[in-house]
């Protein structure tokens, strides 16, 4: 599907993207994360053929990417681009026409997704009359109404309430099940963890992590420990290599620098106390993100 091979892009003296490689196949979702300026927007612009790489290559379906491939790609930008005086129907059909997509198929898809995204009854409303959440649903619909092979979503859940986030996540998963390859960026690691098969973490244009999400979490090991027992927080703060401690339900959530440190802490606590419950587990995506970025930037975790 999408193959990016050793791509580098510079803007004057700034390396925006440094030797990026990735492979994405039908039905896979890649979570693209990084701080502002990490290289996410540059990656999107390269895939969309808005700009060309200084070196390396990008292939779609085993041929070099060109402007002729844009009808096979859907894009939802972070800066929403709807025409506020158009009706929902006019807006979505306009985007379908831009991709030379059959009008009858677009109308059929529009009817389905209006119901699926819970905006049924708004088809003749002007965009400006819709709530922000419903505008975002229409923007998403416009991005995939032409049934692209590859869908790029830039911060698709930004500013939405939890209910609308779940509606959009469910829609994205349905597209995935139907074979669409998806790349999305998000600052919310919970969304990344919930949706992604693969993860790409960029920092200052450099690739920090690039692998299957499960493999990434397994590499870090079970650095977290949840425990319940006859102790207080002060009894735990001096455990070796403890990074963070937080009250969690009827016990405590402890984060350590390594899986070995977490395991050793559990052994020591079991020898000292009669524990009523415990569990070792992998770090969250938010913790992994912070660990990798702070380590790369030479800060103390």
Secondary structure per residue as TSV (DSSP state, phi and psi in degrees):
chain	resnum	aa	ss	phi	psi
A	1	X	-	360.0	-84.8
A	2	X	E	-113.5	125.6
A	3	X	E	-129.0	117.5
A	4	X	E	-109.9	122.8
A	5	X	E	-121.0	106.5
A	6	X	E	51.3	48.9
A	7	X	E	-86.6	130.4
A	8	X	E	-126.2	139.1
A	9	X	E	-137.4	127.4
A	10	X	E	-116.0	148.4
A	11	X	E	-123.6	104.9
A	12	X	T	57.6	-119.4
A	13	X	T	-94.8	3.0
A	14	X	E	-98.8	127.9
A	15	X	E	-87.9	103.7
A	16	X	E	-78.4	-30.6
A	17	X	E	-145.8	128.4
A	18	X	E	-119.6	100.4
A	19	X	E	57.9	51.0
A	20	X	E	-82.0	134.1
A	21	X	E	-134.3	137.8
A	22	X	E	-161.2	156.5
A	23	X	E	-127.8	132.9
A	24	X	E	-133.2	132.6
A	25	X	-	-117.0	167.2
A	26	X	T	-53.4	134.7
A	27	X	T	79.9	8.1
A	28	X	-	-103.3	149.5
A	29	X	E	-120.5	124.0
A	30	X	E	-105.3	122.6
A	31	X	E	-89.1	119.9
A	32	X	E	-105.4	114.5
A	33	X	E	-128.2	160.5
A	34	X	-	158.2	160.1
A	35	X	S	-68.8	169.4
A	36	X	T	-57.5	133.6
A	37	X	T	85.9	7.1
A	38	X	S	-74.5	-24.8
A	39	X	S	123.4	5.9
A	40	X	H	-65.0	-50.1
A	41	X	H	-63.4	-38.0
A	42	X	H	-61.9	-41.1
A	43	X	H	-60.2	-45.7
A	44	X	H	-61.8	-45.1
A	45	X	H	-63.4	-35.3
A	46	X	H	-67.3	-43.9
A	47	X	H	-65.7	-35.0
A	48	X	T	-81.6	-0.1
A	49	X	T	66.3	21.8
A	50	X	S	-72.1	-33.5
A	51	X	S	-133.8	163.1
A	52	X	-	-112.6	148.5
A	53	X	-	-70.1	151.0
A	54	X	S	-74.4	-32.2
A	55	X	E	-152.2	161.4
A	56	X	E	90.1	-177.0
A	57	X	E	-145.8	155.7
A	58	X	E	-128.0	127.0
A	59	X	E	-120.6	141.4
A	60	X	E	-125.1	122.4
A	61	X	T	52.9	45.7
A	62	X	T	68.7	17.5
A	63	X	E	-135.3	155.4
A	64	X	E	-63.1	131.7
A	65	X	-	-60.2	135.8
A	66	X	-	-143.7	175.0
A	67	X	G	-61.3	-22.9
A	68	X	G	-67.3	-15.9
A	69	X	G	-89.0	-5.6
A	70	X	G	-65.6	-23.3
A	71	X	G	-69.5	-15.1
A	72	X	G	-96.1	3.8
A	73	X	E	-122.8	136.6
A	74	X	E	-111.2	147.2
A	75	X	E	-142.0	126.8
A	76	X	E	-115.1	105.3
A	77	X	-	-75.4	157.2
A	78	X	S	-64.2	-41.3
A	79	X	S	-84.5	105.7
A	80	X	-	-60.4	141.5
A	81	X	-	-125.8	47.3
A	82	X	-	-89.1	152.0
A	83	X	-	-92.0	108.3
A	84	X	T	-64.6	-26.2
A	85	X	T	-91.8	-0.6
A	86	X	S	-83.8	154.3
A	87	X	B	-77.9	165.0
A	88	X	H	-57.4	-45.8
A	89	X	H	-61.2	-47.2
A	90	X	H	-60.8	-41.6
A	91	X	H	-63.2	-51.4
A	92	X	H	-67.4	-41.2
A	93	X	H	-66.0	-32.6
A	94	X	H	-63.1	-44.7
A	95	X	H	-66.4	-36.6
A	96	X	H	-62.6	-41.0
A	97	X	H	-65.5	-37.5
A	98	X	H	-58.4	-31.2
A	99	X	T	-95.6	12.2
A	100	X	T	57.2	40.1
A	101	X	-	-96.7	141.3
A	102	X	-	-56.2	130.0
A	103	X	H	-64.0	-42.4
A	104	X	H	-63.6	-40.3
A	105	X	H	-65.5	-39.4
A	106	X	H	-63.9	-41.5
A	107	X	H	-64.4	-40.3
A	108	X	H	-64.4	-43.9
A	109	X	H	-65.0	-38.7
A	110	X	H	-61.1	-44.5
A	111	X	H	-60.9	-44.5
A	112	X	H	-63.8	-48.4
A	113	X	H	-75.3	-24.2
A	114	X	H	-62.5	-39.5
A	115	X	H	-74.3	-42.4
A	116	X	H	-64.8	-37.1
A	117	X	T	-94.3	8.5
A	118	X	T	60.8	44.4
A	119	X	-	-124.3	23.8
A	120	X	T	-59.7	137.0
A	121	X	T	99.2	-9.6
A	122	X	-	-103.5	9.6
A	123	X	T	-60.8	-30.7
A	124	X	T	-101.3	5.0
A	125	X	S	-73.2	145.8
A	126	X	B	-72.1	148.0
A	127	X	G	-55.3	-40.7
A	128	X	G	-66.2	-15.2
A	129	X	G	-87.5	-6.0
A	130	X	S	-90.4	155.5
A	131	X	-	-68.3	164.5
A	132	X	H	-59.3	-41.0
A	133	X	H	-62.5	-42.3
A	134	X	H	-71.4	-33.9
A	135	X	H	-60.7	-40.3
A	136	X	H	-65.8	-36.5
A	137	X	H	-64.4	-40.9
A	138	X	H	-66.0	-38.9
A	139	X	H	-61.4	-42.8
A	140	X	H	-64.3	-44.8
A	141	X	H	-58.8	-43.6
A	142	X	H	-62.8	-28.6
A	143	X	H	-74.2	-26.1
A	144	X	H	-124.5	11.8
A	145	X	T	-61.1	-26.6
A	146	X	T	-89.5	12.3
A	147	X	-	53.7	60.7
A	148	X	-	-71.1	156.2
A	149	X	S	-75.5	-31.3
A	150	X	E	-127.0	130.6
A	151	X	E	-122.0	127.5
A	152	X	E	-112.4	123.9
A	153	X	E	-123.1	115.8
A	154	X	E	-100.5	107.8
A	155	X	S	50.4	57.2
A	156	X	T	-68.8	-20.4
A	157	X	T	-104.7	6.3
A	158	X	T	-60.9	126.5
A	159	X	T	80.6	3.1
A	160	X	-	-91.0	152.3
A	161	X	-	-77.6	162.0
A	162	X	H	-55.5	-36.0
A	163	X	H	-65.8	-46.5
A	164	X	H	-69.2	-31.4
A	165	X	H	-60.8	-44.8
A	166	X	H	-64.5	-36.6
A	167	X	H	-63.9	-44.7
A	168	X	H	-68.9	-39.2
A	169	X	H	-61.4	-42.6
A	170	X	H	-61.7	-39.9
A	171	X	H	-65.8	-42.3
A	172	X	H	-62.8	-40.6
A	173	X	H	-64.2	-36.1
A	174	X	H	-65.3	-41.2
A	175	X	H	-61.6	-41.7
A	176	X	H	-59.7	-45.9
A	177	X	H	-62.7	-26.8
A	178	X	T	-87.7	5.2
A	179	X	T	102.4	0.4
A	180	X	-	-72.2	132.9
A	181	X	E	-85.6	135.3
A	182	X	E	-131.9	134.5
A	183	X	E	-118.8	128.5
A	184	X	E	-138.5	145.8
A	185	X	E	-106.6	148.5
A	186	X	-	-160.2	144.6
A	187	X	S	-89.9	-6.3
A	188	X	-	-97.6	106.3
A	189	X	H	-65.8	-22.2
A	190	X	H	-65.0	-40.1
A	191	X	H	-66.4	-39.8
A	192	X	H	-61.4	-45.0
A	193	X	H	-67.2	-34.6
A	194	X	H	-74.8	-31.8
A	195	X	H	-104.2	-33.5
A	196	X	-	-82.2	141.8
A	197	X	S	-89.6	-36.1
A	198	X	E	-124.7	159.9
A	199	X	E	-135.6	135.9
A	200	X	E	-125.7	116.4
A	201	X	E	-108.7	120.9
A	202	X	E	-110.8	148.1
A	203	X	E	-146.6	116.9
A	204	X	T	52.6	40.9
A	205	X	T	83.5	-9.5
A	206	X	E	-98.2	146.9
A	207	X	E	-81.4	119.7
A	208	X	E	-98.1	-42.9
A	209	X	E	-137.3	139.9
A	210	X	E	-158.8	92.5
A	211	X	E	-169.0	178.9
A	212	X	E	-62.6	142.5
A	213	X	H	-60.0	-42.4
A	214	X	H	-63.0	-42.1
A	215	X	H	-64.4	-38.7
A	216	X	H	-62.4	-46.7
A	217	X	H	-66.2	-37.0
A	218	X	H	-66.3	-33.4
A	219	X	H	-63.6	-34.7
A	220	X	H	-75.3	-25.2
A	221	X	-	75.3	-179.7
A	222	X	-	-85.3	83.7
A	223	X	-	-89.1	-4.8
A	224	X	E	-110.4	147.1
A	225	X	E	-135.9	126.7
A	226	X	E	-106.9	129.5
A	227	X	E	-136.7	147.9
A	228	X	E	-128.4	137.5
A	229	X	S	177.5	-177.8
A	230	X	S	-83.1	61.7
A	231	X	-	-143.5	167.2
A	232	X	-	-113.2	171.5
A	233	X	G	-57.8	-40.2
A	234	X	G	-62.7	-22.7
A	235	X	G	-76.4	-10.5
A	236	X	T	-111.3	-19.0
A	237	X	T	-67.3	-17.2
A	238	X	T	-97.8	11.0
A	239	X	S	-63.2	136.6
A	240	X	T	-59.7	137.6
A	241	X	T	62.6	26.0
A	242	X	E	-79.5	127.7
A	243	X	E	-96.4	-42.6
A	244	X	E	-151.2	147.0
A	245	X	E	-136.5	137.1
A	246	X	E	-146.6	142.5
A	247	X	E	-65.9	133.9
A	248	X	E	-142.7	104.8
A	249	X	T	56.4	-124.4
A	250	X	T	-95.2	9.5
A	251	X	E	-135.3	-152.2
A	252	X	E	-133.1	143.7
A	253	X	E	-103.4	116.3
A	254	X	E	-111.5	136.0
A	255	X	E	-117.0	130.7
A	256	X	E	-118.4	168.3
A	257	X	S	-74.4	-19.5
A	258	X	S	-155.1	165.7
A	259	X	H	-68.1	-31.2
A	260	X	H	-65.0	-41.9
A	261	X	H	-64.6	-39.8
A	262	X	H	-65.5	-43.2
A	263	X	H	-64.4	-43.9
A	264	X	H	-63.5	-38.1
A	265	X	H	-63.1	-41.4
A	266	X	H	-63.0	-44.0
A	267	X	H	-59.9	-45.9
A	268	X	H	-63.3	-41.1
A	269	X	H	-68.9	-36.9
A	270	X	H	-66.6	-32.9
A	271	X	H	-73.1	-27.9
A	272	X	H	-94.9	-33.6
A	273	X	S	-128.6	161.5
A	274	X	-	-93.0	99.3
A	275	X	-	-76.5	137.2
A	276	X	S	-92.1	-10.7
A	277	X	E	-175.1	146.6
A	278	X	E	-161.2	156.2
A	279	X	E	-159.7	128.9
A	280	X	E	-93.1	137.8
A	281	X	E	-153.7	163.6
A	282	X	-	-69.0	155.6
A	283	X	-	-68.4	157.4
A	284	X	-	-75.8	166.6
A	285	X	H	-62.8	-35.4
A	286	X	H	-61.6	-42.2
A	287	X	H	-66.7	-41.9
A	288	X	H	-62.1	-44.5
A	289	X	H	-57.5	-49.1
A	290	X	H	-64.8	-40.0
A	291	X	H	-63.7	-45.9
A	292	X	H	-70.6	-39.5
A	293	X	H	-71.2	-45.8
A	294	X	H	-65.8	-37.2
A	295	X	H	-65.3	-41.9
A	296	X	H	-66.4	-33.1
A	297	X	T	-91.9	2.3
A	298	X	T	74.3	25.9
A	299	X	-	-97.0	163.2
A	300	X	-	-78.8	133.2
A	301	X	-	-71.3	360.0
